[in-house]
Amino acid sequence: MAPAVVVAEVCLVWGGVFRPGEAVAVGLLVELLLAGIVLTEFALAGRAYKTSRARGADGQEALDRALAAVLPSPVARAVGLEFGLFRALWLWIRRKPDAPAGYDFLTYGSEIKPVMWAMVFLVPLEIGAVELLVPWSVVRVVLLVISVYGTLWVLGFVAALSVRPHVVGDGRMVLRFAHFVRIEIPLDHVESVRLSRHSGYRRAVQIHDGVLAMPIGDSTTLSVTLRDPCPVVPKPGKPPQDVREVRFAVDSPWEAVRILSAHLAAE
C-alpha cells in the first residue's frame, strides 16, 4: 500500500488539496499507521504459530494457521503453499524432517522423484535453447526468471516429499502429500492394516463411496480399515466426509504394516 499512498499524495498536491508540507505530514502519519498494522499482524501470526507448535502441530500446519490468523482464507492458502515449498527446501538442505519428535515415519514418493529430477536436469537445456532461439533480450530475461523459479519450485516439491513423510505417533496417523495435503486419522478408529494395491486414481486425494485414496502416481499400496466411519476434510475449506477405509502409498509397505501394527497393539 505504501506506493499507493505516495501516488495519492502527489495527486492531492497537484490538485491543490494539500500543500507539500501538509502532504508529507499526512503521508508520514498514514505510513506509521500502516507500519503499526503490519507489526500487529506479525505479532498475531507469531503467536498463532507458537500456539500451534505447542499443541503438537508440524511446521507447515503451524505456518498455515499463522497465515490464516492475519490473511483472508484463499490468500493465506496460496501464500502458505508458496512459502511451504521454500520452507521444505530449507529443511531438506538441513536434513531436518518436518515432523513431531518421537513419531515413526512412513516414506513415499520414490516412484515420482526420478521424473522430478529429470525436469530439473532439463532446465539448462531449456535455458540454452531460449538463448539461441529467442532474439529479444527482454523476453529472454523473463523466460530465464521463469525457468529459475520453476526449477526452485520443482526442487521444493521434491524436498517436501522427502521432509514431510506420513507419520505415526501420539495415537494418530497423519497422511501427507508434500505440503499440499494433510489428513489425520485417530488410531483408535483403525481396525486393521493390510497390503492391498489399487490403481486408476487421478487425483492426489479423493473420496468415493466411503473410501479415501491418497495415491502416488495412480496407485496405493496399503489399506487401512476403520471400525466406525471417521470424518475427514479432504481439502481446506471443504466440508468433512465420512470414510470407512483409507488407502495410501508408501515406499516400504511391509515396514509400514509393521509400524502401524505395533502402534495399534500399544493402543
Secondary structure, 3 states (H helix, E strand, C coil): CHHHHHHHHHHHHHCCCCCHHHHHHHHHHHHHHHHHHHHHHHHHHHHHHHHHHHCCCCHHHHHHHHHHCCCCHHHHHHHHHHHHHHHHHHHHHCCCCCCCCCCEEECCCCCCHHHHHHHHHHHHHHHHHHHHHCCCHHHHHHHHHHHHHHHHHHHHHHHHHHHCCEEEECCEEEEEECCCEEEEEEHHHEEEEEEEEEECCCCCCEEECCEEEECECCEEEEEEEEEEEEEECCCCCCCCEEEEEEEECCCCHHHHHHHHHHHHHHC
